[in-house]
């Protein structure tokens, strides 16, 4: 008996996609994307992303400090407490 291995579904983190063949004309791909990232597909699988400069952040993302994280967690406690209580019994 042969057991076929299942592969996980390939997620696409872009609203537009293109094939490797379409990348022969990258400007057309970028124009069609309207400044949004494009998933590059090969054999129905994502092999990479083309990210236009307009879709990149202007500034380097800042990492939250531990104090900021603690403050956020404390401020959200009342809102999430019912979920935490529910999950305790699971």
VOLUM-121818 format. One record per residue: residue number from 1; residue in one letter; x, y, z of N, C-alpha, C, CB in turn. Coordinates in Angstrom, 1 decimal, decimal comma. Glycine has a CB too. Layout:
! VOLUM-121818
i / aa / nu / nv / nw / cau / cav / caw / cu / cv / cw / cbu / cbv / cbw
NUM / A / X / Y / Z / X / Y / Z / X / Y / Z / X / Y / Z
...
This chain:
! VOLUM-121818
i / aa / nu / nv / nw / cau / cav / caw / cu / cv / cw / cbu / cbv / cbw
1 / X / 0,8 / -1,2 / 0,0 / 0,0 / 0,0 / 0,0 / 0,9 / 1,2 / 0,0 / -1,0 / 0,0 / 1,2
2 / X / 0,5 / 2,2 / -0,8 / 1,3 / 3,4 / -0,9 / 0,5 / 4,6 / -0,3 / 1,6 / 3,8 / -2,4
3 / X / 1,1 / 5,3 / 0,6 / 0,4 / 6,4 / 1,3 / 1,0 / 7,7 / 0,7 / 0,7 / 6,4 / 2,9
4 / X / 0,1 / 8,5 / 0,1 / 0,5 / 9,7 / -0,5 / 0,6 / 10,8 / 0,5 / -0,6 / 10,1 / -1,6
5 / X / 1,8 / 11,4 / 0,5 / 2,0 / 12,5 / 1,5 / 1,3 / 13,8 / 1,0 / 3,5 / 12,8 / 1,6
6 / X / 0,6 / 14,4 / 1,9 / -0,2 / 15,6 / 1,6 / 0,7 / 16,8 / 1,8 / -1,5 / 15,7 / 2,4
7 / X / 0,7 / 17,7 / 0,9 / 1,5 / 19,0 / 1,1 / 0,6 / 20,0 / 1,6 / 2,2 / 19,4 / -0,2
8 / X / 1,1 / 20,9 / 2,5 / 0,2 / 22,0 / 3,0 / -0,2 / 23,0 / 1,8 / 0,9 / 22,7 / 4,1
9 / X / -1,3 / 23,6 / 2,0 / -1,8 / 24,6 / 1,0 / -0,8 / 25,7 / 1,0 / -3,2 / 25,0 / 1,4
10 / X / -0,5 / 26,2 / -0,2 / 0,4 / 27,3 / -0,4 / -0,3 / 28,6 / -0,2 / 1,1 / 27,2 / -1,8
11 / X / 0,0 / 29,3 / 0,8 / -0,6 / 30,6 / 1,0 / 0,1 / 31,7 / 0,2 / -0,5 / 31,0 / 2,5
12 / X / -0,7 / 32,6 / -0,3 / -0,2 / 33,7 / -1,1 / -0,5 / 35,0 / -0,3 / -0,9 / 33,8 / -2,5
13 / X / 0,6 / 35,7 / 0,0 / 0,5 / 37,0 / 0,8 / 0,5 / 38,2 / -0,1 / 1,6 / 37,0 / 1,8
14 / X / -0,3 / 38,2 / -1,2 / -0,4 / 39,3 / -2,1 / -1,7 / 39,2 / -2,8 / 0,8 / 39,4 / -3,1
15 / X / -2,3 / 40,3 / -3,2 / -3,6 / 40,2 / -3,9 / -3,4 / 40,0 / -5,4 / -4,4 / 41,5 / -3,7
16 / X / -2,2 / 40,2 / -5,9 / -1,8 / 40,0 / -7,3 / -0,8 / 38,9 / -7,4 / -1,3 / 41,3 / -7,9
17 / X / -0,8 / 38,2 / -8,6 / 0,2 / 37,2 / -8,8 / 0,6 / 37,3 / -10,3 / -0,3 / 35,8 / -8,5
18 / X / 1,7 / 36,8 / -10,6 / 2,2 / 36,7 / -12,0 / 3,0 / 35,4 / -12,2 / 3,1 / 37,9 / -12,4
19 / X / 3,2 / 35,0 / -13,4 / 4,0 / 33,8 / -13,7 / 5,4 / 34,2 / -14,0 / 3,4 / 33,0 / -14,9
20 / X / 6,3 / 33,3 / -14,0 / 7,7 / 33,5 / -14,3 / 7,8 / 34,1 / -15,8 / 8,6 / 32,3 / -14,2
21 / X / 6,9 / 33,6 / -16,7 / 6,9 / 34,1 / -18,0 / 6,5 / 35,6 / -18,1 / 5,9 / 33,3 / -18,9
22 / X / 5,6 / 36,0 / -17,3 / 5,1 / 37,4 / -17,2 / 6,2 / 38,3 / -16,8 / 3,9 / 37,6 / -16,4
23 / X / 7,2 / 37,8 / -16,0 / 8,3 / 38,6 / -15,5 / 9,3 / 39,0 / -16,6 / 9,0 / 37,8 / -14,4
24 / X / 9,1 / 38,5 / -17,8 / 9,9 / 38,9 / -18,9 / 9,7 / 40,4 / -19,2 / 9,6 / 38,1 / -20,2
25 / X / 8,5 / 40,9 / -18,8 / 8,2 / 42,3 / -18,9 / 7,8 / 42,8 / -17,5 / 7,0 / 42,5 / -19,9
26 / X / 8,7 / 43,0 / -16,6 / 8,4 / 43,4 / -15,2 / 7,7 / 44,7 / -15,1 / 9,7 / 43,5 / -14,5
27 / X / 7,9 / 45,7 / -16,0 / 7,1 / 46,9 / -15,9 / 5,6 / 46,7 / -16,0 / 7,7 / 47,9 / -16,9
28 / X / 5,2 / 45,8 / -16,9 / 3,8 / 45,5 / -17,1 / 3,2 / 44,9 / -15,8 / 3,6 / 44,6 / -18,3
29 / X / 4,0 / 44,0 / -15,2 / 3,6 / 43,4 / -13,9 / 3,4 / 44,5 / -12,9 / 4,6 / 42,3 / -13,5
30 / X / 4,4 / 45,4 / -12,7 / 4,3 / 46,5 / -11,7 / 3,2 / 47,4 / -12,0 / 5,6 / 47,2 / -11,7
31 / X / 2,9 / 47,7 / -13,3 / 1,8 / 48,6 / -13,6 / 0,5 / 48,0 / -13,2 / 1,8 / 49,0 / -15,1
32 / X / 0,3 / 46,7 / -13,5 / -0,9 / 46,0 / -13,2 / -1,1 / 45,9 / -11,7 / -0,9 / 44,6 / -13,8
33 / X / 0,0 / 45,9 / -10,9 / -0,1 / 45,7 / -9,5 / -0,5 / 47,0 / -8,7 / 1,2 / 45,2 / -8,9
34 / X / -0,5 / 48,1 / -9,4 / -0,9 / 49,4 / -8,8 / -0,2 / 49,7 / -7,5 / -2,3 / 49,5 / -8,6
35 / X / 1,2 / 49,4 / -7,4 / 1,9 / 49,7 / -6,2 / 1,8 / 48,7 / -5,1 / 1,5 / 51,0 / -5,7
36 / X / 1,2 / 47,6 / -5,3 / 1,0 / 46,5 / -4,3 / 2,0 / 45,3 / -4,6 / -0,4 / 46,0 / -4,3
37 / X / 2,4 / 44,5 / -3,6 / 3,2 / 43,4 / -3,8 / 2,6 / 42,4 / -4,8 / 3,6 / 42,7 / -2,5
38 / X / 3,4 / 41,6 / -5,5 / 3,0 / 40,6 / -6,5 / 3,6 / 39,3 / -6,1 / 3,3 / 41,0 / -7,9
39 / X / 2,8 / 38,2 / -6,0 / 3,3 / 36,9 / -5,8 / 3,8 / 36,3 / -7,1 / 2,3 / 35,9 / -5,1
40 / X / 5,0 / 35,8 / -7,1 / 5,6 / 35,2 / -8,4 / 5,4 / 33,7 / -8,3 / 7,1 / 35,5 / -8,5
41 / X / 4,7 / 33,2 / -9,3 / 4,3 / 31,8 / -9,3 / 5,1 / 31,0 / -10,3 / 2,8 / 31,6 / -9,6
42 / X / 5,4 / 29,7 / -9,9 / 6,0 / 28,8 / -10,9 / 5,4 / 27,4 / -10,6 / 7,6 / 28,7 / -10,7
43 / X / 4,8 / 26,8 / -11,6 / 4,1 / 25,5 / -11,4 / 3,1 / 25,6 / -10,3 / 5,2 / 24,4 / -11,1
44 / X / 2,3 / 26,6 / -10,3 / 1,3 / 26,8 / -9,3 / 1,7 / 27,0 / -7,8 / 0,3 / 25,7 / -9,4
45 / X / 3,0 / 27,3 / -7,6 / 3,5 / 27,5 / -6,3 / 4,2 / 28,9 / -6,2 / 4,5 / 26,4 / -5,9
46 / X / 4,1 / 29,5 / -5,1 / 4,8 / 30,8 / -4,9 / 6,3 / 30,6 / -4,7 / 4,2 / 31,5 / -3,6
47 / X / 7,1 / 31,3 / -5,5 / 8,5 / 31,1 / -5,5 / 9,1 / 32,4 / -4,9 / 9,1 / 30,8 / -6,8
48 / X / 8,4 / 33,5 / -4,9 / 8,9 / 34,8 / -4,4 / 7,9 / 35,9 / -4,5 / 10,2 / 35,1 / -5,1
49 / X / 8,3 / 37,1 / -4,1 / 7,4 / 38,2 / -4,2 / 8,2 / 39,4 / -4,9 / 6,9 / 38,6 / -2,8
50 / X / 7,5 / 40,1 / -5,7 / 8,0 / 41,3 / -6,3 / 7,3 / 42,5 / -5,5 / 7,7 / 41,4 / -7,8
51 / X / 8,1 / 43,3 / -4,8 / 7,5 / 44,3 / -4,0 / 7,9 / 45,7 / -4,5 / 8,0 / 44,2 / -2,5
52 / X / 7,0 / 46,4 / -5,1 / 7,3 / 47,7 / -5,6 / 7,8 / 48,7 / -4,5 / 6,1 / 48,4 / -6,3
53 / X / 8,6 / 49,6 / -4,9 / 9,2 / 50,5 / -3,9 / 8,1 / 51,3 / -3,1 / 10,1 / 51,6 / -4,6
54 / X / 7,0 / 51,6 / -3,8 / 5,8 / 52,3 / -3,2 / 5,2 / 51,5 / -2,1 / 4,8 / 52,6 / -4,3
55 / X / 5,4 / 50,1 / -2,1 / 4,8 / 49,3 / -1,1 / 5,7 / 49,1 / 0,1 / 4,4 / 47,9 / -1,7
56 / X / 6,9 / 49,6 / 0,1 / 7,8 / 49,4 / 1,2 / 7,6 / 50,6 / 2,2 / 9,2 / 49,4 / 0,8
57 / X / 7,8 / 50,4 / 3,5 / 7,6 / 51,4 / 4,5 / 8,7 / 52,5 / 4,3 / 7,7 / 50,9 / 5,9
58 / X / 8,2 / 53,7 / 4,5 / 9,2 / 54,9 / 4,4 / 10,2 / 54,9 / 5,5 / 8,4 / 56,2 / 4,4
59 / X / 9,9 / 54,4 / 6,6 / 10,8 / 54,4 / 7,8 / 11,0 / 52,9 / 8,2 / 10,3 / 55,2 / 9,0
60 / X / 12,1 / 52,7 / 8,8 / 12,4 / 51,4 / 9,4 / 11,4 / 51,1 / 10,5 / 13,9 / 51,3 / 9,9
61 / X / 10,8 / 49,9 / 10,5 / 9,9 / 49,6 / 11,6 / 10,6 / 49,7 / 13,0 / 9,2 / 48,2 / 11,4
62 / X / 9,9 / 50,1 / 14,0 / 10,4 / 50,2 / 15,3 / 9,9 / 49,1 / 16,1 / 10,0 / 51,6 / 16,0
63 / X / 10,8 / 48,5 / 16,9 / 10,4 / 47,4 / 17,8 / 10,0 / 48,0 / 19,1 / 11,7 / 46,4 / 18,0
64 / X / 8,8 / 47,5 / 19,6 / 8,3 / 47,9 / 20,9 / 9,2 / 47,6 / 22,0 / 6,9 / 47,4 / 21,1
65 / X / 9,3 / 48,4 / 23,0 / 10,1 / 48,1 / 24,2 / 9,3 / 47,2 / 25,1 / 10,5 / 49,4 / 25,0
66 / X / 9,9 / 46,5 / 26,1 / 9,2 / 45,7 / 27,0 / 8,2 / 46,4 / 27,8 / 10,2 / 45,0 / 27,9
67 / X / 8,5 / 47,7 / 28,2 / 7,6 / 48,5 / 28,9 / 6,3 / 48,8 / 28,1 / 8,2 / 49,8 / 29,4
68 / X / 6,5 / 49,1 / 26,8 / 5,3 / 49,4 / 26,0 / 4,5 / 48,1 / 25,8 / 5,8 / 49,8 / 24,6
69 / X / 5,1 / 47,0 / 25,7 / 4,4 / 45,7 / 25,6 / 3,6 / 45,4 / 26,8 / 5,4 / 44,6 / 25,2
70 / X / 4,2 / 45,6 / 28,0 / 3,6 / 45,4 / 29,3 / 2,4 / 46,3 / 29,4 / 4,6 / 45,6 / 30,4
71 / X / 2,6 / 47,6 / 29,1 / 1,5 / 48,5 / 29,2 / 0,3 / 48,1 / 28,3 / 2,0 / 49,9 / 28,8
72 / X / 0,6 / 47,7 / 27,1 / -0,5 / 47,2 / 26,2 / -1,2 / 46,0 / 26,7 / 0,1 / 46,9 / 24,8
73 / X / -0,4 / 45,1 / 27,2 / -1,1 / 43,9 / 27,8 / -2,0 / 44,2 / 29,0 / 0,0 / 42,9 / 28,2
74 / X / -1,5 / 45,1 / 29,8 / -2,3 / 45,5 / 31,0 / -3,6 / 46,2 / 30,6 / -1,5 / 46,4 / 31,9
75 / X / -3,5 / 47,0 / 29,5 / -4,6 / 47,8 / 29,1 / -5,7 / 46,9 / 28,4 / -4,2 / 49,0 / 28,2
76 / X / -5,2 / 45,8 / 27,8 / -6,1 / 45,0 / 27,0 / -6,7 / 43,8 / 27,9 / -5,4 / 44,4 / 25,8
77 / X / -6,2 / 43,7 / 29,1 / -6,6 / 42,6 / 30,0 / -8,1 / 42,4 / 30,2 / -5,9 / 42,7 / 31,3
78 / X / -8,7 / 43,5 / 30,4 / -10,2 / 43,5 / 30,7 / -10,9 / 43,0 / 29,5 / -10,7 / 44,9 / 31,1
79 / X / -10,5 / 43,4 / 28,3 / -11,1 / 43,0 / 27,0 / -10,9 / 41,5 / 26,7 / -10,6 / 43,9 / 25,9
80 / X / -9,7 / 41,0 / 27,0 / -9,4 / 39,6 / 26,6 / -9,6 / 38,6 / 27,8 / -8,0 / 39,5 / 26,2
81 / X / -9,9 / 39,0 / 29,0 / -10,0 / 38,1 / 30,1 / -11,1 / 37,1 / 29,9 / -10,3 / 38,9 / 31,3
82 / X / -12,3 / 37,4 / 29,3 / -13,2 / 36,3 / 29,1 / -12,7 / 35,2 / 28,2 / -14,5 / 36,9 / 28,5
83 / X / -11,9 / 35,5 / 27,2 / -11,4 / 34,5 / 26,3 / -10,3 / 33,7 / 27,1 / -10,7 / 35,2 / 25,1
84 / X / -9,5 / 34,3 / 27,9 / -8,5 / 33,6 / 28,7 / -9,2 / 32,7 / 29,7 / -7,6 / 34,6 / 29,4
85 / X / -10,3 / 33,1 / 30,3 / -11,0 / 32,3 / 31,2 / -11,6 / 31,0 / 30,5 / -12,1 / 33,0 / 31,9
86 / X / -12,1 / 31,3 / 29,4 / -12,7 / 30,2 / 28,6 / -11,6 / 29,1 / 28,2 / -13,4 / 30,7 / 27,3
87 / X / -10,4 / 29,6 / 27,8 / -9,4 / 28,7 / 27,3 / -8,7 / 28,0 / 28,5 / -8,3 / 29,5 / 26,6
88 / X / -8,9 / 28,4 / 29,7 / -8,3 / 27,7 / 30,8 / -8,8 / 26,3 / 31,0 / -8,6 / 28,5 / 32,1
89 / X / -10,1 / 26,1 / 30,7 / -10,7 / 24,8 / 30,8 / -10,5 / 23,9 / 29,6 / -12,2 / 25,0 / 31,1
90 / X / -9,8 / 24,4 / 28,6 / -9,7 / 23,5 / 27,4 / -8,4 / 22,8 / 27,4 / -9,7 / 24,4 / 26,1
